[in-house]
Structure formats: structure tokens, C-alpha cells
Amino acid sequence: MLVHPETARPTFKNHLLRFLLPEVCDVLRQHMSPVTMVLSQVLHEVHAPIEHVYFIEDGLVSLTADTHDNGSVEVGMTGREGIVGVSILLNPKAIAYHRAFVQVPGSALRMRSSIFREMSERYPAIRDLCLRYLQVIMVQSSQAAACNARHELPERLARWFLMAHDRIDDDSLPMTQEFMALMLGVRRAGVSVVVNVLQAQGLIRQHRGHVDVLDRAGLEQEACSCYRQIEDCRKQVMGTFG
């Protein structure tokens, strides 16, 4: 029950929803509510039930792991290419083990988890797409862990800028240095040094809580191989759906 995007009605910005047949989307629409996502809004709290899933239309959501020493680090991010709460497909009583909060304000389509599971059982195409996306998230998280352990901060920050840039419709990313440090699990002073270096190279420009991507090709050269590995996985697993 899939349709090529050229023949689909341009109803959704979310990549997963765009590739479903119009009649399937019509059924889903009856159970979804549009919601506005504001900065730092928590969609799923750690150890709380996953009561809703969110098909992201605009903006960016971060998944962070708590280190239990007053710190946290980003282990994944989701934009219009995916869905927040997809793990509910594996366990109807699943709780959140990572905090999901809004990194870049935007909008989403929210659905109760119980209905999402029911729809995925009724329409195998939904389940297929979402399970593929779940695999992408798993690879993204594991590769990010390897990246944080093995690669230097300039490479990691360039990779992070690229991943965020891929998921929003703007070259200007609303990011502060404090937030970047939190996401990468490092000190702000280290982020400040790297941002200044990337800016001096003409790759980015920081101003008033935003980072503008000026030279994407240059950022790709600065980033470690983890960025390309994550992207290659996404394209291979999602195929024409990504």
C-alpha cells in the first residue's frame, strides 16, 4: 500500500506519511492531531509510558540518555524523516528509556500509541516503513556512541551540524553553544573553540543563538566518516522511502 511520491497527494511533509497510499493517509488522518512543538518541550520522559507517537513535520527532536551524574548526551535525532516513539511497535507496554525533547521548534502529527499499533497491524505498509525507520535509529545511536568514543570534537561537531541541517528546511540552525555542549556531552569551552575554528574556515557563522551553514561541502570534509555511514544506512534501509 505504497505509492511513489510523484503520484502522492502533497499532504504531509513527514517522509514516512508521504509514501503511503492516499486512502491509507485518509484513515490515519482521522486519528492524528496537529501539534505545535516549542523549544525544550519534552515529548517522552524517561521511565514514563509512551502514550503518543509523533510524526515530525517541521523541527527537530533529540533523544538523550541520562548519565545519572547530572549530565546527559544526545543519542539520536529525529526530524521530518521519521517518527518519535516508534519503539512502541515492539512492545505495547514500552516505557521511554531516553528523553525526547524539542531541539528546534516546529510541528508534528500526534497519535495515541494504542491506535498507532492498531493501524500498523491493519496496514502492513505502515508497519514496514516504521520498522525500517526503527533500524535506522538503532544504527544512528550506535554509530553516535562509537563516534563520541573515538573521534575528536571538531569531527563530531561537523557531523552533528550536518545531521541537523539534513532535517530542517533552513540553513540557519537555532543553536547555542551551551546546547551543543549538552548534546555532545562536552564542556562549552571546547565547543566555543571548535565553532570559532569552523567559522574562521568560512564553513559556518554563529550569531544570536543561531548557526548558519555557509559551506556544506566543506563541513562534509571536516566531519568524520560516521556521518556518511549513518546516511548510507538510512538510504539503504529506507530505499525510495527516505
C-alpha positions in Angstrom: 0.0 0.0 0.0 2.7 2.4 -1.1 2.7 5.0 -3.8 5.6 6.8 -5.5 5.9 10.4 -4.2 5.3 11.9 -7.7 1.8 10.5 -7.7 1.0 11.1 -4.0 -1.1 14.0 -2.8 1.2 16.6 -1.2 -0.5 16.4 2.1 2.3 15.6 4.5 5.9 16.9 5.0 6.8 13.8 7.0 8.6 11.4 4.7 7.0 8.2 6.1 3.5 9.5 5.6 4.2 10.9 2.1 4.9 7.4 0.8 1.6 5.8 1.9 -1.3 5.4 -0.4 -3.8 8.4 -0.2 -6.6 6.2 1.2 -4.3 4.9 4.0 -3.3 8.5 4.8 -7.0 9.4 4.9 -7.6 6.8 7.6 -4.6 7.9 9.6 -5.6 11.5 9.4 -8.8 10.7 11.4 -6.7 9.6 14.3 -3.9 12.3 14.2 -3.9 15.7 15.8 -1.6 18.5 14.6 0.5 19.9 17.5 3.0 22.7 17.8 6.4 21.8 19.2 8.0 24.5 21.3 11.7 24.7 22.3 12.7 22.3 25.0 9.3 20.7 25.2 9.5 17.1 26.4 7.6 14.6 24.3 8.7 11.5 26.2 10.1 11.5 29.7 12.5 8.8 30.9 10.7 5.8 32.6 7.3 7.2 31.6 4.9 5.3 29.3 5.0 6.1 25.6 1.4 7.3 25.3 1.7 9.1 21.9 3.8 8.8 18.8 4.8 11.9 16.8 5.2 12.1 13.0 7.5 15.1 12.7 6.5 17.7 10.1 8.9 20.5 10.9 11.6 21.0 13.5 13.9 18.6 15.3 13.6 16.3 18.3 16.6 15.0 20.3 16.8 11.7 22.1 19.1 12.0 25.1 20.5 9.4 27.6 20.8 10.4 31.2 24.2 9.5 32.8 22.8 9.8 36.3 25.5 12.3 37.3 23.6 15.5 36.4 24.6 15.0 32.7 23.1 13.8 29.5 24.2 13.2 25.9 22.3 13.0 22.7 22.0 9.5 21.2 19.7 10.3 18.3 17.7 12.9 16.5 14.5 12.8 14.5 13.1 15.3 12.0 10.6 15.1 9.2 12.2 11.8 8.0 10.8 9.9 10.9 8.6 9.3 14.0 9.2 9.7 17.7 8.1 6.8 19.8 8.4 4.1 17.1 9.7 1.6 19.6 6.1 1.1 20.8 5.8 -1.3 17.8 8.0 -3.8 19.6 6.2 -3.7 23.0 2.7 -2.3 23.6 3.7 -1.6 27.3 7.0 0.1 26.4 8.3 2.9 28.5 10.8 5.6 27.4 14.4 4.9 28.2 15.6 8.1 26.6 14.2 11.6 27.0 12.7 13.0 23.7 12.6 16.8 23.7 12.3 19.5 21.0 15.7 20.8 19.9 14.3 23.0 17.0 10.7 24.3 17.3 8.2 23.0 14.7 5.1 20.9 14.3 4.1 17.3 14.4 1.1 15.0 13.9 0.4 13.2 17.2 -1.4 9.8 17.5 -2.2 7.7 20.5 0.2 4.8 20.7 -2.6 2.2 21.0 -4.2 3.4 17.8 -0.8 3.6 16.1 -0.2 -0.1 16.9 -3.7 -1.0 15.7 -3.2 0.9 12.4 0.2 -0.8 11.8 -1.4 -4.2 12.2 -4.3 -3.3 9.9 -2.0 -1.8 7.2 1.3 -3.7 6.8 2.8 -0.8 4.8 2.8 1.4 7.9 4.5 -1.3 10.0 7.1 -1.9 7.3 8.1 1.7 7.0 8.2 2.3 10.7 10.3 -0.8 11.4 12.7 0.3 8.8 13.0 3.6 10.4 13.5 2.0 13.8 16.5 0.2 12.3 17.9 3.5 11.1 17.5 5.0 14.6 19.3 2.0 16.1 22.2 2.4 13.7 22.3 6.2 14.3 22.5 5.7 18.0 25.2 3.0 17.9 27.3 4.9 15.4 27.0 8.1 17.5 28.3 6.2 20.5 31.3 5.0 18.6 31.9 8.5 17.2 31.8 10.0 20.7 34.3 7.5 21.9 36.8 7.5 19.1 36.7 10.8 17.2 37.8 14.4 18.1 35.4 17.2 18.8 35.8 19.1 15.5 34.8 16.0 13.5 31.9 15.2 15.9 30.6 18.8 15.8 30.8 18.9 12.0 28.9 15.6 11.8 26.2 16.9 14.2 25.8 20.1 12.2 25.3 18.1 9.0 22.7 15.7 10.6 20.7 18.7 12.0 20.9 20.5 8.6 19.6 17.4 6.8 16.4 17.5 8.9 15.2 21.1 8.7 14.3 23.5 5.8 16.8 26.2 6.7 20.5 26.9 6.5 20.1 28.7 9.9 20.1 26.3 12.9 18.8 27.8 16.1 21.6 26.5 18.4 23.6 28.0 21.3 27.0 26.8 22.3 25.6 25.6 25.7 23.1 23.4 23.8 25.8 22.0 21.5 27.9 21.1 24.5 24.9 19.4 26.2 24.2 17.4 23.1 27.8 16.2 22.6 28.5 15.7 26.3 31.4 18.1 26.4 32.4 21.4 28.0 31.1 24.6 26.5 34.7 26.0 26.3 35.7 23.1 23.9 32.6 23.8 21.7 33.5 27.5 21.6 37.0 26.8 20.3 35.8 24.5 17.6 33.0 26.8 16.5 35.5 29.6 16.1 37.7 27.4 14.0 34.9 26.3 11.7 33.8 29.9 11.4 37.3 31.1 10.6 37.3 28.5 7.8 34.1 30.0 6.3 32.1 26.8 7.0 29.6 28.3 9.4 28.6 31.6 11.0 27.3 32.0 14.6 25.1 34.8 15.6 22.5 35.4 18.3 21.8 31.8 19.2 21.9 30.6 15.6 24.5 28.8 13.5 24.3 29.4 9.7 25.6 26.7 7.4 27.7 28.5 4.8 29.7 25.7 3.2 28.0 22.3 3.4 30.6 20.6 1.2 33.4 21.9 3.5 31.6 20.7 6.6 31.4 17.2 5.0 35.1 17.2 4.5 35.6 18.2 8.2 33.2 15.6 9.5 34.3 12.1 10.4 33.2 9.0 8.4 30.4 8.4 10.9 28.2 10.9 9.1 28.4 9.1 5.8 27.9 5.7 7.4 24.7 6.9 9.1 23.4 8.4 5.8 24.4 5.4 3.8 22.5 3.2 6.2 19.4 5.4 6.1 19.4 5.4 2.3 19.9 1.6 2.1 17.3 0.7 4.7 14.7 3.2 3.7 15.3 2.9 -0.1 12.9 5.2 -2.0 11.0 5.9 1.2 13.8 8.0 2.8 
